[in-house]
């Protein structure tokens, strides 16, 4: 009995929160929670994961500008910052128009990769940065392709259609890094 009550307490706290009492997913999230943390809607989840990807690309590429001494890596990093900043601005506008609150930081896995990158230098840094860029862009391209088969929101689908070829180009560029 005591165990059942303890296990039910977190659920009770979530269900009695002001957001859930006020209508749940339609309301802006409490604190720093994004809408996706309170939703299972594919369109919202797509926007959230794209945000995580964009923010990770920007953050790791800013680090590459500081840490890499390779001109090709630095040029690629600058392009990633420029392209992903633009993509995120478009996504922020789209989300705002839908009443969706997006996260403001990369995901946990991306933050761990960033932390690993901060410990490296020289050729080791460049090799790990390349690995992170290839895997990140492949994951994002896979997400876009999946979303295009299940998405319902016309504006988010248009964003995916516009972004997909750019991500594919970034993936090819990342694979070509030294």
C-alpha positions as CSV (number, residue, x, y, z in Angstrom):
1,X,0.0,0.0,0.0
2,X,2.7,2.4,1.0
3,X,4.6,1.7,-2.2
4,X,1.5,2.4,-4.4
5,X,1.1,5.7,-2.7
6,X,4.7,6.7,-3.2
7,X,4.6,5.7,-6.9
8,X,1.4,7.6,-7.4
9,X,2.8,10.8,-5.9
10,X,4.8,12.0,-8.9
11,X,1.8,11.3,-11.2
12,X,-0.5,13.3,-8.8
13,X,2.0,16.2,-8.8
14,X,2.0,16.3,-12.6
15,X,-1.7,16.0,-12.9
16,X,-2.3,18.8,-10.3
17,X,0.2,21.2,-11.8
18,X,-1.1,24.5,-13.0
19,X,-0.4,23.6,-16.6
20,X,-2.5,20.4,-16.4
21,X,-5.3,22.0,-14.5
22,X,-5.4,24.9,-17.0
23,X,-5.7,22.6,-20.0
24,X,-2.4,20.8,-20.4
25,X,-0.8,20.6,-23.8
26,X,-2.6,23.7,-25.1
27,X,-1.1,25.9,-22.4
28,X,2.5,27.3,-22.4
29,X,4.7,24.9,-20.4
30,X,5.7,25.7,-16.9
31,X,9.2,27.0,-16.1
32,X,11.7,26.0,-18.7
33,X,9.9,23.0,-20.1
34,X,9.2,23.0,-23.8
35,X,5.9,22.0,-25.3
36,X,7.4,18.7,-26.5
37,X,8.2,17.7,-22.9
38,X,4.4,17.7,-22.3
39,X,3.2,16.4,-25.7
40,X,3.4,13.3,-27.9
41,X,2.3,15.2,-31.0
42,X,4.5,14.3,-34.0
43,X,4.6,17.8,-35.3
44,X,5.7,19.3,-32.0
45,X,8.2,16.5,-31.4
46,X,9.7,17.1,-34.9
47,X,10.1,20.9,-34.2
48,X,11.7,20.0,-30.8
49,X,14.2,17.5,-32.2
50,X,15.1,19.9,-35.1
51,X,15.7,22.6,-32.5
52,X,18.0,20.3,-30.5
53,X,19.9,19.5,-33.7
54,X,20.2,23.1,-34.8
55,X,21.4,24.2,-31.3
56,X,24.0,21.4,-31.1
57,X,25.3,22.2,-34.6
58,X,25.7,25.9,-33.6
59,X,27.3,25.1,-30.3
60,X,29.8,22.5,-31.5
61,X,30.7,24.6,-34.6
62,X,31.4,27.7,-32.4
63,X,33.8,25.4,-30.4
64,X,35.4,24.3,-33.7
65,X,36.1,27.9,-34.7
66,X,38.0,28.3,-31.4
67,X,39.8,24.9,-31.2
68,X,40.5,23.8,-34.7
69,X,43.6,25.0,-36.6
70,X,42.4,23.4,-39.9
71,X,41.1,25.9,-42.4
72,X,38.6,23.5,-44.0
73,X,37.2,22.6,-40.6
74,X,36.8,26.3,-39.7
75,X,35.1,27.1,-43.0
76,X,32.7,24.2,-42.5
77,X,32.0,25.3,-38.9
78,X,31.3,28.8,-40.0
79,X,28.8,27.5,-42.6
80,X,27.1,25.4,-40.0
81,X,26.7,28.3,-37.6
82,X,25.3,30.5,-40.4
83,X,22.9,27.8,-41.9
84,X,21.7,26.4,-38.6
85,X,21.1,29.9,-37.1
86,X,19.0,30.8,-40.1
87,X,17.1,27.4,-39.9
88,X,16.5,27.9,-36.2
89,X,15.2,31.4,-36.7
90,X,12.7,30.0,-39.2
91,X,11.7,27.2,-36.9
92,X,11.3,29.6,-33.9
93,X,8.9,31.7,-36.0
94,X,7.0,28.6,-37.1
95,X,6.7,27.3,-33.5
96,X,5.6,30.7,-32.2
97,X,2.8,30.8,-34.8
98,X,1.6,27.4,-33.6
99,X,1.9,28.3,-29.9
100,X,4.8,25.8,-29.4
101,X,7.5,26.5,-26.9
102,X,10.8,25.0,-28.0
103,X,13.8,24.0,-25.9
104,X,16.7,26.5,-25.6
105,X,19.6,24.0,-25.4
106,X,20.9,20.9,-27.1
107,X,19.8,17.5,-25.8
108,X,21.7,15.6,-23.2
109,X,23.6,13.4,-25.8
110,X,24.6,16.5,-27.7
111,X,25.8,18.2,-24.5
112,X,27.9,15.1,-23.6
113,X,29.5,15.2,-27.1
114,X,30.2,18.9,-26.7
115,X,31.8,18.2,-23.3
116,X,34.0,15.5,-24.9
117,X,35.0,17.9,-27.7
118,X,36.1,20.5,-25.1
119,X,38.7,18.0,-23.8
120,X,40.3,17.5,-27.2
121,X,42.7,19.5,-29.4
122,X,44.5,19.3,-32.7
123,X,43.8,16.4,-35.0
124,X,41.9,14.5,-32.2
125,X,39.5,17.5,-32.0
126,X,39.0,17.6,-35.8
127,X,38.4,13.9,-36.0
128,X,35.8,13.9,-33.2
129,X,34.1,17.1,-34.6
130,X,33.8,15.3,-38.0
131,X,32.3,12.3,-36.3
132,X,29.8,14.4,-34.4
133,X,28.9,16.3,-37.5
134,X,28.4,13.2,-39.6
135,X,26.3,11.4,-37.0
136,X,24.3,14.5,-36.1
137,X,23.4,15.3,-39.7
138,X,22.6,11.6,-40.5
139,X,20.3,11.5,-37.5
140,X,18.6,14.7,-38.6
141,X,18.2,13.6,-42.1
142,X,16.6,10.3,-40.9
143,X,14.3,12.3,-38.7
144,X,13.2,14.6,-41.6
145,X,12.6,11.5,-43.8
146,X,10.5,9.8,-41.1
147,X,8.6,13.0,-40.3
148,X,7.6,13.5,-43.9
149,X,5.8,10.2,-43.7
150,X,3.8,10.9,-40.5
151,X,3.6,14.7,-40.2
152,X,0.3,16.4,-40.3
153,X,1.1,20.1,-40.0
154,X,1.5,21.6,-43.5
155,X,3.9,24.4,-42.3
156,X,6.1,22.0,-40.5
157,X,6.1,19.6,-43.5
158,X,7.1,22.5,-45.7
159,X,10.0,23.3,-43.3
160,X,11.1,19.7,-43.5
161,X,10.9,19.7,-47.3
162,X,13.0,22.8,-47.4
163,X,15.5,21.7,-44.8
164,X,16.0,18.1,-46.0
165,X,18.2,18.9,-49.0
166,X,20.3,21.3,-47.0
167,X,20.9,18.7,-44.3
168,X,21.8,16.2,-46.9
169,X,24.3,18.7,-48.4
170,X,25.7,19.3,-44.9
171,X,26.1,15.5,-44.4
172,X,28.1,15.2,-47.6
173,X,30.3,18.2,-46.6
174,X,30.9,16.7,-43.1
175,X,31.9,13.3,-44.6
176,X,34.4,15.2,-46.8
177,X,36.1,16.9,-43.9
178,X,39.8,15.9,-43.4
